[in-house]
Amino acid sequence: MSLKEDLTQIKDQGLAEIAATDDLKALNDIRVSLLGKKGPITTALRGIRDLSPEERPQVGSYANTIRDELTTEIDARKQAIEAKELAQKLANETIDVTLPGNQVRQGQPHVIQQIIDEVVDLFIRMGYQVLVGPEVEEDKYNFEMMNLPKDHPARDMQDTFYLTDDILMRTQTSPMQARTLEKHNFEDGGLKMISPGIVYRRDTDDPTHSHQFHQIEGLVVDKNITMSDLKGTLATMIHEIFGTKFNYRLRPSYFPFTEPSVEVDVTCFNCMGKGCDVCKHTGWIEVLGAGMVHPNVLKMAGVDSDQFGGFAFGIGPDRFAMLKYGVSDIRDFYLDDVRFLNQFDRRG
Ligand code: DAH
């Protein structure tokens, strides 16, 4: 056989081996054995010197062509194997995103906070500003400027924790009325604010009383505010929070900082008005106090009570929560038992 035929055979065999391999390591072995120093092409090239001078360049260039062809084939095969391996790897590592993951239980705001958020959202929509006041309060704001001078008998109902003779844990959010009125510039227009927060009383705890609870104060002062504005505002709020199947009524009452004063009752959640133990057989549950701002409160804060007047209300969100969810003991809200609190996850 001629050297040229040898070379052609090496090429054909080499190409067949390259095409048959599926493995990078085996391919590398083929490359070494075909093109390496001890490989058949190198050996064949060495035989060139035995050829005639005319044949030498021809066969030499043929050998180089074959070497190039084999090199190109090996490279192409290498790329193909690598691409196949990558595709395989990607397929093996595919993640099924539809498989259920490990559930992490998320908490939710406390049920009373949920009620506060709902009420606050509503009043923001009605154009009220939201203010937060101090829980450690001066006697001056908590009582005196709310028309409860020292020795006023109504102070007894709100006996509290005094830190000094003049500083106490606030018994109500009403001091925020005095603080806001004092600062507000009525030349810029009227005032509409609500102020949610925690209050303290030295009450004996029982199913409807806790020594610490929440209130949301509301205050509107402007020209020409009437009691029907108060009634409309309260009706809007009650229907928004409880739904329209709950009715409400205003009862005459007394607060030192409003005149006239009312207490607002809502249909008893337990009997829906028929009368039961929860509502002491009245069919109603008291949820808030309200009234027309007493002129003394305005005067003490430096507001001209001949020109300006308004209404105020004090909501008990703890009572709202009891009513809305049929909880009969206020103390359950403060025990922080997640089995109880998780029932009020309203994110659905
Ligand atoms: N501060 C009163 C309380 O704690 C609640 C209240 C009643 C607030 C009437 C008001 C109001 O603003 O007008 O019992």
Residues whose N, C-alpha, C, O or C-beta is under 5 A from the ligand:
A	BS01	DAH	T171 Q172 S174 G218 F255 T258 G289 A290 G291 A312 F313 G314
